Amino acid sequence: MHYAIIGFGPIGQALAKAFARKGIEVSVATTREPESFAAAAAAIGPEILPTKLAQAVKADIVFLVVRFESHRDVAQALPSWKGKIIIDVSNAYGVSPEELGGLPSSMVVAQAFTDARLVRGFNHLVAAVLSQDPAVHGGRRVVVV
């Protein structure tokens, strides 16, 4: 199973830290060249692999951590997303219902990723919470997807 995080802002980096804590390799990509964020990826851990968008979209499971307005640009990176799971971490905050055509934002994203299975997750927590170790006061913080 290969994982990729597309988007490497605060939330993308927080998710990368979660992968690194468990020793799981994950590709990270943006619309920029990998060299521009390689130092930030290396600071998180050796499991975080900076790559180009064209390579990252080949992963089995893709965490979509871009601004809502950018999801279509990512979707165009492949002609079909058949067999892939997209975990949509985006938020349509500030996007009017008219711009969404009266649909929930997750349906708009699902329409852009032809034939993918779409899951919504992680978009209700701020980066500071996602970055923390999940061990809290003797228990464990859990995010259900």
Z-matrix of the N, CA and C atoms (Angstrom, degrees):
N
C 1 1.444
C 2 1.520 1 107.64
N 3 1.318 2 117.01 1 128.75
C 4 1.457 3 121.79 2 178.47
C 5 1.519 4 109.56 3 -115.50
N 6 1.333 5 115.79 4 135.21
C 7 1.456 6 122.63 5 -177.50
C 8 1.529 7 109.92 6 -114.44
N 9 1.332 8 115.34 7 150.69
C 10 1.465 9 120.61 8 174.03
C 11 1.522 10 108.92 9 -142.80
N 12 1.312 11 114.61 10 145.28
C 13 1.456 12 122.65 11 172.42
C 14 1.511 13 106.39 12 -113.66
N 15 1.317 14 116.38 13 120.30
C 16 1.459 15 120.11 14 177.93
C 17 1.523 16 106.85 15 -106.08
N 18 1.311 17 114.46 16 111.49
C 19 1.447 18 123.40 17 -173.53
C 20 1.516 19 107.30 18 116.41
N 21 1.320 20 116.91 19 124.95
C 22 1.467 21 119.03 20 -174.26
C 23 1.525 22 111.04 21 -130.59
N 24 1.347 23 114.14 22 39.57
C 25 1.456 24 120.14 23 171.90
C 26 1.522 25 108.73 24 -81.87
N 27 1.322 26 117.96 25 -158.76
C 28 1.466 27 120.50 26 -177.71
C 29 1.535 28 114.24 27 -57.38
N 30 1.316 29 118.28 28 -42.73
C 31 1.472 30 120.25 29 -179.89
C 32 1.527 31 110.79 30 -70.96
N 33 1.326 32 118.07 31 -44.07
C 34 1.461 33 121.22 32 177.49
C 35 1.515 34 111.61 33 -58.64
N 36 1.331 35 116.80 34 -41.47
C 37 1.461 36 120.44 35 178.64
C 38 1.529 37 111.07 36 -68.94
N 39 1.323 38 116.86 37 -36.36
C 40 1.467 39 119.96 38 177.44
C 41 1.532 40 110.56 39 -63.09
N 42 1.334 41 116.89 40 -42.61
C 43 1.466 42 119.87 41 177.20
C 44 1.527 43 110.59 42 -65.47
N 45 1.328 44 117.03 43 -38.53
C 46 1.464 45 120.57 44 177.92
C 47 1.531 46 110.30 45 -60.83
N 48 1.328 47 117.14 46 -39.18
C 49 1.469 48 120.69 47 177.98
C 50 1.527 49 111.03 48 -63.06
N 51 1.321 50 116.40 49 -37.14
C 52 1.468 51 119.66 50 178.13
C 53 1.530 52 110.54 51 -64.19
N 54 1.326 53 117.34 52 -41.71
C 55 1.466 54 120.45 53 176.25
C 56 1.525 55 110.24 54 -62.92
N 57 1.332 56 116.62 55 -45.51
C 58 1.466 57 121.07 56 -177.74
C 59 1.522 58 111.22 57 -62.42
N 60 1.341 59 117.40 58 -38.60
C 61 1.481 60 119.86 59 178.97
C 62 1.521 61 111.24 60 -58.70
N 63 1.328 62 116.42 61 -30.96
C 64 1.466 63 120.38 62 -179.11
C 65 1.530 64 112.66 63 -97.39
N 66 1.342 65 116.95 64 2.27
C 67 1.459 66 120.33 65 178.49
C 68 1.518 67 113.53 66 70.91
N 69 1.325 68 117.61 67 27.00
C 70 1.466 69 122.17 68 -178.72
C 71 1.524 70 109.37 69 -100.77
N 72 1.325 71 116.72 70 127.17
C 73 1.466 72 120.73 71 176.90
C 74 1.516 73 110.67 72 -69.85
N 75 1.322 74 114.98 73 139.25
C 76 1.459 75 121.25 74 176.53
C 77 1.529 76 108.06 75 -145.22
N 78 1.317 77 116.28 76 133.78
C 79 1.459 78 120.91 77 173.70
C 80 1.515 79 108.23 78 -79.74
N 81 1.324 80 116.33 79 143.76
C 82 1.455 81 120.91 80 174.52
C 83 1.523 82 108.10 81 -125.34
N 84 1.326 83 115.14 82 140.70
C 85 1.459 84 119.74 83 -177.59
C 86 1.513 85 110.36 84 -146.47
N 87 1.308 86 114.15 85 155.65
C 88 1.463 87 122.42 86 172.43
C 89 1.523 88 106.06 87 -139.32
N 90 1.301 89 116.65 88 -171.95
C 91 1.465 90 119.28 89 174.74
C 92 1.525 91 110.66 90 -80.73
N 93 1.326 92 116.76 91 -7.05
C 94 1.470 93 121.88 92 177.98
C 95 1.522 94 110.01 93 -90.03
N 96 1.318 95 115.39 94 167.39
C 97 1.466 96 120.74 95 176.16
C 98 1.528 97 109.49 96 -68.20
N 99 1.329 98 117.81 97 143.28
C 100 1.466 99 121.17 98 -177.20
C 101 1.533 100 113.60 99 -56.87
N 102 1.303 101 117.60 100 -29.76
C 103 1.462 102 120.47 101 -179.00
C 104 1.536 103 111.39 102 -62.46
N 105 1.330 104 116.53 103 -26.85
C 106 1.466 105 119.92 104 -176.90
C 107 1.534 106 113.18 105 -72.38
N 108 1.330 107 117.98 106 -17.95
C 109 1.469 108 120.26 107 178.62
C 110 1.529 109 111.77 108 -128.21
N 111 1.332 110 116.88 109 12.24
C 112 1.467 111 121.32 110 -178.50
C 113 1.523 112 112.21 111 -62.60
N 114 1.322 113 117.64 112 -38.33
C 115 1.467 114 120.08 113 -179.58
C 116 1.531 115 110.66 114 -65.06
N 117 1.325 116 117.37 115 -41.60
C 118 1.471 117 120.95 116 178.21
C 119 1.526 118 110.47 117 -63.92
N 120 1.328 119 117.16 118 -39.59
C 121 1.465 120 120.96 119 178.16
C 122 1.523 121 110.62 120 -66.02
N 123 1.324 122 116.89 121 -43.71
C 124 1.467 123 121.08 122 -179.77
C 125 1.522 124 111.26 123 -63.61
N 126 1.324 125 117.14 124 -33.71
C 127 1.461 126 121.10 125 179.22
C 128 1.522 127 111.61 126 -65.34
N 129 1.323 128 117.05 127 -26.55
C 130 1.465 129 120.62 128 178.89
C 131 1.519 130 110.33 129 -79.07
N 132 1.332 131 116.66 130 -42.92
C 133 1.462 132 118.89 131 178.70
C 134 1.507 133 112.19 132 160.19
N 135 1.323 134 116.41 133 164.55
C 136 1.470 135 120.97 134 -177.45
C 137 1.535 136 113.35 135 -69.13
N 138 1.328 137 116.73 136 -14.33
C 139 1.470 138 120.16 137 179.45
C 140 1.532 139 112.12 138 -76.65
N 141 1.329 140 116.96 139 -13.52
C 142 1.460 141 122.05 140 -175.54
C 143 1.523 142 108.22 141 -93.73
N 144 1.322 143 115.79 142 112.78
C 145 1.466 144 122.06 143 -170.49
C 146 1.526 145 111.71 144 -109.41
N 147 1.334 146 118.36 145 102.44
C 148 1.462 147 119.96 146 178.03
C 149 1.525 148 110.11 147 -64.79
N 150 1.312 149 116.22 148 134.98
C 151 1.463 150 120.15 149 -178.00
C 152 1.519 151 109.64 150 -149.78
N 153 1.310 152 114.90 151 169.88
C 154 1.462 153 120.38 152 176.31
C 155 1.526 154 109.49 153 -78.93
N 156 1.309 155 115.62 154 154.41
C 157 1.455 156 121.44 155 179.94
C 158 1.529 157 111.32 156 -55.55
N 159 1.329 158 116.99 157 -42.94
C 160 1.470 159 120.88 158 -178.34
C 161 1.526 160 112.36 159 -59.21
N 162 1.318 161 117.49 160 -30.30
C 163 1.462 162 121.35 161 177.80
C 164 1.528 163 110.79 162 -82.84
N 165 1.330 164 116.30 163 -41.51
C 166 1.463 165 120.78 164 -176.77
C 167 1.527 166 112.15 165 -60.89
N 168 1.318 167 118.12 166 -36.56
C 169 1.467 168 120.55 167 -177.02
C 170 1.525 169 112.53 168 -68.91
N 171 1.305 170 117.85 169 -7.06
C 172 1.463 171 121.32 170 176.87
C 173 1.528 172 112.53 171 -80.56
N 174 1.339 173 116.89 172 -8.63
C 175 1.471 174 121.42 173 -178.73
C 176 1.522 175 110.22 174 -63.73
N 177 1.326 176 115.62 175 156.66
C 178 1.466 177 121.52 176 177.00
C 179 1.523 178 111.26 177 -71.81
N 180 1.328 179 115.17 178 -40.12
C 181 1.468 180 121.41 179 -179.34
C 182 1.523 181 107.66 180 -124.64
N 183 1.334 182 115.44 181 124.09
C 184 1.457 183 121.95 182 -176.91
C 185 1.524 184 108.95 183 -117.56
N 186 1.314 185 116.01 184 124.28
C 187 1.460 186 122.10 185 173.30
C 188 1.525 187 106.76 186 -90.33
N 189 1.307 188 116.68 187 114.79
C 190 1.460 189 122.90 188 -178.19
C 191 1.523 190 108.35 189 -91.82
N 192 1.326 191 115.83 190 103.52
C 193 1.463 192 121.18 191 -172.99
C 194 1.535 193 108.89 192 -122.84
N 195 1.304 194 115.50 193 51.47
C 196 1.459 195 121.64 194 179.93
C 197 1.524 196 109.20 195 -114.86
N 198 1.318 197 115.84 196 166.71
C 199 1.466 198 118.81 197 173.39
C 200 1.520 199 108.18 198 -59.09
N 201 1.311 200 116.25 199 144.86
C 202 1.456 201 120.70 200 -178.03
C 203 1.524 202 111.17 201 -51.25
N 204 1.316 203 116.76 202 -41.16
C 205 1.463 204 121.58 203 -177.69
C 206 1.533 205 112.63 204 -62.94
N 207 1.333 206 117.60 205 -19.07
C 208 1.467 207 121.31 206 -176.30
C 209 1.525 208 113.79 207 -96.13
N 210 1.330 209 117.88 208 -3.84
C 211 1.474 210 118.55 209 -174.57
C 212 1.530 211 112.17 210 -61.78
N 213 1.324 212 117.76 211 -34.90
C 214 1.473 213 119.93 212 -179.45
C 215 1.529 214 111.77 213 -65.86
N 216 1.326 215 116.67 214 -35.36
C 217 1.467 216 120.28 215 177.71
C 218 1.526 217 110.47 216 -62.47
N 219 1.319 218 116.28 217 -42.27
C 220 1.468 219 120.21 218 178.04
C 221 1.528 220 109.79 219 -66.90
N 222 1.326 221 116.95 220 -42.14
C 223 1.470 222 120.52 221 -178.24
C 224 1.523 223 111.87 222 -59.73
N 225 1.318 224 117.16 223 -31.00
C 226 1.464 225 120.90 224 -178.98
C 227 1.528 226 113.01 225 -74.47
N 228 1.319 227 117.50 226 -6.60
C 229 1.462 228 120.92 227 179.89
C 230 1.529 229 112.23 228 -68.64
N 231 1.334 230 117.54 229 -18.86
C 232 1.469 231 122.26 230 176.93
C 233 1.528 232 108.97 231 -134.18
N 234 1.321 233 117.47 232 143.56
C 235 1.469 234 118.84 233 177.45
C 236 1.530 235 112.36 234 -71.75
N 237 1.335 236 116.75 235 -27.90
C 238 1.463 237 121.51 236 177.96
C 239 1.521 238 108.51 237 -146.21
N 240 1.307 239 115.55 238 140.67
C 241 1.457 240 121.93 239 179.39
C 242 1.527 241 110.37 240 -106.27
N 243 1.320 242 116.20 241 20.98
C 244 1.469 243 121.85 242 -177.81
C 245 1.531 244 110.67 243 -54.25
N 246 1.324 245 114.95 244 132.32
C 247 1.456 246 121.02 245 177.60
C 248 1.517 247 114.65 246 84.89
N 249 1.313 248 117.58 247 -2.96
C 250 1.458 249 120.78 248 -178.31
C 251 1.532 250 110.93 249 -101.94
N 252 1.299 251 114.36 250 152.98
C 253 1.458 252 121.15 251 174.40
C 254 1.524 253 107.03 252 -109.79
N 255 1.319 254 115.54 253 126.13
C 256 1.455 255 121.78 254 177.05
C 257 1.525 256 107.17 255 -108.53
N 258 1.307 257 116.30 256 122.25
C 259 1.452 258 120.54 257 174.08
C 260 1.519 259 106.13 258 -99.61
N 261 1.314 260 114.83 259 108.92
C 262 1.454 261 122.42 260 -174.80
C 263 1.522 262 109.71 261 -85.64
N 264 1.321 263 115.07 262 110.36
C 265 1.451 264 121.84 263 -178.88
C 266 1.541 265 109.93 264 -102.55
N 267 1.314 266 116.33 265 0.49
C 268 1.468 267 119.91 266 -176.00
C 269 1.523 268 111.49 267 -73.78
N 270 1.302 269 115.00 268 164.09
C 271 1.460 270 122.60 269 174.05
C 272 1.523 271 107.83 270 -130.60
N 273 1.300 272 115.82 271 141.66
C 274 1.468 273 120.34 272 178.28
C 275 1.518 274 110.17 273 -95.66
N 276 1.314 275 115.92 274 33.17
C 277 1.454 276 120.88 275 -179.96
C 278 1.530 277 109.10 276 -58.77
N 279 1.324 278 116.04 277 127.29
C 280 1.458 279 120.82 278 179.37
C 281 1.511 280 114.55 279 87.18
N 282 1.327 281 118.16 280 -5.03
C 283 1.467 282 122.14 281 177.70
C 284 1.529 283 107.20 282 -90.74
N 285 1.310 284 115.85 283 128.53
C 286 1.462 285 119.18 284 -175.69
C 287 1.532 286 111.30 285 -73.86
N 288 1.333 287 116.82 286 153.94
C 289 1.468 288 120.48 287 176.30
C 290 1.535 289 111.94 288 -57.48
N 291 1.325 290 116.59 289 -32.21
C 292 1.473 291 119.62 290 178.47
C 293 1.529 292 110.99 291 -64.87
N 294 1.338 293 116.15 292 -39.91
C 295 1.465 294 119.91 293 178.62
C 296 1.526 295 111.41 294 -65.80
N 297 1.324 296 115.84 295 -25.91
C 298 1.468 297 120.56 296 179.08
C 299 1.524 298 111.72 297 -89.36
N 300 1.318 299 116.28 298 0.37
C 301 1.462 300 120.00 299 -179.14
C 302 1.521 301 112.35 300 63.77
N 303 1.329 302 117.10 301 27.55
C 304 1.456 303 120.73 302 179.90
C 305 1.517 304 114.16 303 76.96
N 306 1.328 305 117.61 304 5.18
C 307 1.467 306 121.69 305 -178.52
C 308 1.523 307 110.59 306 -97.75
N 309 1.326 308 117.22 307 155.47
C 310 1.461 309 119.02 308 170.12
C 311 1.535 310 108.86 309 -63.25
N 312 1.305 311 116.86 310 147.83
C 313 1.471 312 119.71 311 -176.83
C 314 1.525 313 112.33 312 -58.56
N 315 1.316 314 117.56 313 -33.84
C 316 1.469 315 119.70 314 179.96
C 317 1.530 316 111.59 315 -64.04
N 318 1.326 317 117.65 316 -32.94
C 319 1.469 318 119.80 317 177.28
C 320 1.520 319 110.80 318 -70.63
N 321 1.327 320 116.59 319 -35.52
C 322 1.465 321 120.47 320 177.35
C 323 1.530 322 109.40 321 -63.80
N 324 1.322 323 116.70 322 -44.29
C 325 1.462 324 120.54 323 178.10
C 326 1.526 325 110.19 324 -64.48
N 327 1.318 326 117.98 325 -43.80
C 328 1.472 327 121.70 326 -179.89
C 329 1.520 328 111.34 327 -59.22
N 330 1.320 329 117.51 328 -38.51
C 331 1.467 330 120.52 329 179.12
C 332 1.528 331 111.64 330 -64.65
N 333 1.321 332 117.54 331 -31.58
C 334 1.459 333 121.04 332 -179.08
C 335 1.527 334 112.19 333 -74.05
N 336 1.329 335 116.91 334 -29.95
C 337 1.461 336 121.28 335 -177.45
C 338 1.526 337 109.39 336 -100.06
N 339 1.305 338 115.44 337 79.44
C 340 1.453 339 123.96 338 -174.84
C 341 1.523 340 111.91 339 -50.19
N 342 1.311 341 115.75 340 123.88
C 343 1.466 342 124.24 341 173.70
C 344 1.530 343 115.33 342 70.05
N 345 1.315 344 118.90 343 4.94
C 346 1.472 345 120.18 344 177.09
C 347 1.517 346 109.58 345 -82.14
N 348 1.320 347 115.33 346 160.50
C 349 1.461 348 120.65 347 169.34
C 350 1.519 349 105.99 348 -96.08
N 351 1.306 350 116.77 349 125.72
C 352 1.457 351 121.32 350 -175.46
C 353 1.518 352 110.94 351 -107.22
N 354 1.319 353 114.62 352 135.37
C 355 1.456 354 122.62 353 177.01
C 356 1.525 355 106.80 354 -127.31
N 357 1.317 356 117.03 355 137.45
C 358 1.472 357 120.54 356 173.96
C 359 1.516 358 107.36 357 -95.63
N 360 1.311 359 116.51 358 136.09
C 361 1.444 360 118.40 359 177.37
C 362 1.509 361 112.72 360 -169.14
N 363 1.295 362 116.19 361 156.59
C 364 1.462 363 125.43 362 173.38
C 365 1.528 364 113.82 363 68.38
N 366 1.311 365 118.70 364 -1.74
C 367 1.458 366 120.00 365 -174.85
C 368 1.523 367 112.77 366 -86.87
N 369 1.300 368 117.78 367 6.28
C 370 1.456 369 120.56 368 178.60
C 371 1.527 370 112.56 369 -106.96
N 372 1.310 371 116.84 370 0.23
C 373 1.463 372 120.91 371 179.98
C 374 1.528 373 109.99 372 -116.23
N 375 1.308 374 116.18 373 143.49
C 376 1.458 375 120.29 374 177.09
C 377 1.524 376 109.37 375 -78.22
N 378 1.324 377 115.79 376 158.76
C 379 1.463 378 121.45 377 -176.53
C 380 1.524 379 112.09 378 -57.09
N 381 1.318 380 117.44 379 -38.31
C 382 1.470 381 120.29 380 -178.37
C 383 1.523 382 111.46 381 -60.67
N 384 1.321 383 117.66 382 -36.28
C 385 1.458 384 121.24 383 178.88
C 386 1.529 385 109.99 384 -74.16
N 387 1.322 386 116.89 385 -43.77
C 388 1.465 387 119.97 386 179.93
C 389 1.526 388 112.32 387 -64.02
N 390 1.332 389 117.32 388 -30.41
C 391 1.469 390 121.78 389 -177.71
C 392 1.516 391 113.09 390 -73.31
N 393 1.318 392 116.76 391 -23.36
C 394 1.456 393 120.53 392 -174.89
C 395 1.521 394 111.76 393 -72.89
N 396 1.318 395 113.95 394 153.27
C 397 1.453 396 119.89 395 171.74
C 398 1.531 397 107.21 396 -60.53
N 399 1.333 398 118.09 397 134.57
C 400 1.461 399 119.61 398 -176.53
C 401 1.527 400 114.98 399 -70.33
N 402 1.330 401 118.59 400 -10.04
C 403 1.464 402 120.65 401 177.02
C 404 1.524 403 107.73 402 -73.89
N 405 1.324 404 116.40 403 116.08
C 406 1.460 405 121.80 404 -176.50
C 407 1.526 406 109.27 405 -131.00
N 408 1.321 407 116.51 406 118.78
C 409 1.463 408 122.02 407 175.14
C 410 1.535 409 112.29 408 47.17
N 411 1.310 410 116.98 409 46.55
C 412 1.451 411 121.18 410 177.26
C 413 1.520 412 114.75 411 82.27
N 414 1.328 413 117.06 412 -5.73
C 415 1.469 414 120.88 413 177.58
C 416 1.516 415 109.96 414 -114.26
N 417 1.310 416 115.81 415 -161.75
C 418 1.455 417 120.12 416 178.77
C 419 1.529 418 108.57 417 -137.79
N 420 1.355 419 114.78 418 132.13
C 421 1.463 420 119.67 419 174.53
C 422 1.525 421 107.10 420 -74.83
N 423 1.308 422 115.81 421 134.95
C 424 1.454 423 121.26 422 -177.07
C 425 1.518 424 109.06 423 -123.58
N 426 1.315 425 116.67 424 135.98
C 427 1.461 426 121.94 425 172.65
C 428 1.511 427 107.12 426 -115.47
N 429 1.310 428 116.51 427 117.77
C 430 1.451 429 121.48 428 -178.57
C 431 1.516 430 108.85 429 -91.72
N 432 1.311 431 116.85 430 128.98
C 433 1.461 432 122.06 431 177.30
C 434 1.506 433 108.02 432 -114.47
